[in-house]
């Protein structure tokens, strides 16, 4: 069993930055690829970024490419999402998830955190 706990969400103005953290416990963290998803009101859950077990390979999506960066620190059992140049359209609940291999498909993730709210004003 893997437990995931997100933190770092909050309110930020347009153009600002936030760093989300996802702390993992349970099974060996380095055994899992990790991903970030988000869900805005009235919209489906959207893949944001993913990272391989080693941290060497990453996945992203066009809507955040060049603004968001995923990283991981296996020594600290933590994955991060650095969010720069925030826009109101980034407002959503952000979820951390674990999978057996890097993927953009939500159903392939086997563990999920509870989510953290990110709100971007204006």
C-alpha positions as CSV (number, residue, x, y, z in Angstrom):
1,X,0.0,0.0,0.0
2,X,1.2,3.5,-0.9
3,X,-0.2,6.6,0.8
4,X,0.1,9.9,-0.9
5,X,-0.4,13.3,0.7
6,X,-0.3,16.5,-1.3
7,X,0.5,20.0,0.1
8,X,1.5,23.4,-1.1
9,X,-1.8,24.5,-2.7
10,X,-3.4,27.8,-2.1
11,X,-4.3,31.1,-3.6
12,X,-2.0,32.9,-6.0
13,X,-2.3,35.8,-8.4
14,X,-1.9,35.5,-12.1
15,X,1.8,35.2,-13.0
16,X,2.8,33.9,-9.7
17,X,4.3,30.6,-8.7
18,X,3.5,27.7,-6.4
19,X,5.3,24.4,-5.7
20,X,3.1,21.4,-4.9
21,X,4.6,18.5,-2.9
22,X,3.4,15.0,-2.7
23,X,4.8,12.9,0.2
24,X,4.7,9.1,-0.2
25,X,4.8,6.4,2.4
26,X,4.3,2.6,2.4
27,X,6.0,0.8,-0.4
28,X,9.3,1.7,-1.9
29,X,8.7,5.1,-3.5
30,X,11.2,4.6,-6.3
31,X,9.2,1.6,-7.5
32,X,6.5,3.9,-8.9
33,X,6.2,6.3,-11.7
34,X,4.4,9.4,-10.4
35,X,1.9,11.8,-11.9
36,X,0.0,15.0,-11.3
37,X,-3.6,15.4,-12.4
38,X,-6.0,18.3,-11.9
39,X,-9.8,18.7,-12.0
40,X,-11.5,22.0,-12.4
41,X,-15.2,22.5,-11.6
42,X,-17.4,21.1,-14.4
43,X,-14.4,19.5,-16.2
44,X,-12.9,16.1,-16.4
45,X,-9.8,15.1,-14.6
46,X,-6.8,16.2,-16.7
47,X,-3.3,14.8,-16.8
48,X,-0.7,17.5,-16.0
49,X,2.7,15.9,-15.7
50,X,4.4,12.6,-15.0
51,X,7.8,11.3,-14.1
52,X,9.5,7.9,-14.3
53,X,10.7,5.9,-11.4
54,X,14.2,7.1,-11.8
55,X,13.2,10.7,-12.5
56,X,15.1,10.6,-15.8
57,X,12.0,10.8,-18.1
58,X,9.0,13.2,-17.8
59,X,5.7,13.6,-19.5
60,X,3.7,16.8,-19.8
61,X,0.7,18.3,-21.6
62,X,0.4,21.2,-24.0
63,X,-1.6,23.3,-21.6
64,X,1.2,23.5,-19.0
65,X,4.3,22.9,-21.2
66,X,7.0,25.5,-20.4
67,X,5.3,26.6,-17.2
68,X,5.1,23.5,-15.0
69,X,7.9,21.2,-14.1
70,X,7.6,17.8,-12.3
71,X,10.5,16.4,-10.3
72,X,11.1,13.9,-7.6
73,X,13.5,13.3,-4.8
74,X,13.5,9.5,-4.1
75,X,15.6,10.0,-1.0
76,X,12.8,12.1,0.5
77,X,10.0,10.0,-1.0
78,X,8.5,13.2,-2.5
79,X,7.4,14.3,-5.9
80,X,7.0,18.0,-6.7
81,X,5.2,20.1,-9.2
82,X,6.7,23.6,-9.8
83,X,4.0,25.8,-11.2
84,X,5.2,29.1,-12.8
85,X,3.4,31.8,-14.7
86,X,0.1,30.7,-13.2
87,X,-3.1,31.6,-15.0
88,X,-6.7,31.6,-13.8
89,X,-7.3,28.6,-16.0
90,X,-4.9,26.6,-13.8
91,X,-7.4,26.8,-10.9
92,X,-8.3,23.2,-10.0
93,X,-7.9,20.5,-7.4
94,X,-4.5,18.9,-8.0
95,X,-4.0,15.2,-7.4
96,X,-0.8,13.2,-7.0
97,X,-0.9,9.6,-8.1
98,X,1.4,6.6,-8.5
99,X,1.6,4.1,-11.3
100,X,3.8,1.1,-12.3
101,X,5.0,3.0,-15.4
102,X,4.8,6.5,-16.7
103,X,1.5,7.2,-18.3
104,X,-1.0,9.9,-19.1
105,X,-4.0,7.6,-18.5
106,X,-5.7,8.1,-15.1
107,X,-7.0,4.5,-14.9
108,X,-3.4,3.2,-15.0
109,X,-2.6,4.9,-11.7
110,X,-3.2,2.7,-8.7
111,X,-2.7,5.1,-5.8
112,X,-4.1,8.6,-5.4
113,X,-3.8,11.4,-2.9
114,X,-6.7,13.4,-1.6
115,X,-5.9,16.5,-3.6
116,X,-4.9,20.1,-2.9
117,X,-6.7,23.2,-4.1
118,X,-5.0,25.7,-6.3
119,X,-6.8,28.9,-7.0
120,X,-5.4,31.6,-9.3
121,X,-7.1,35.0,-9.1
122,X,-8.2,37.1,-12.0
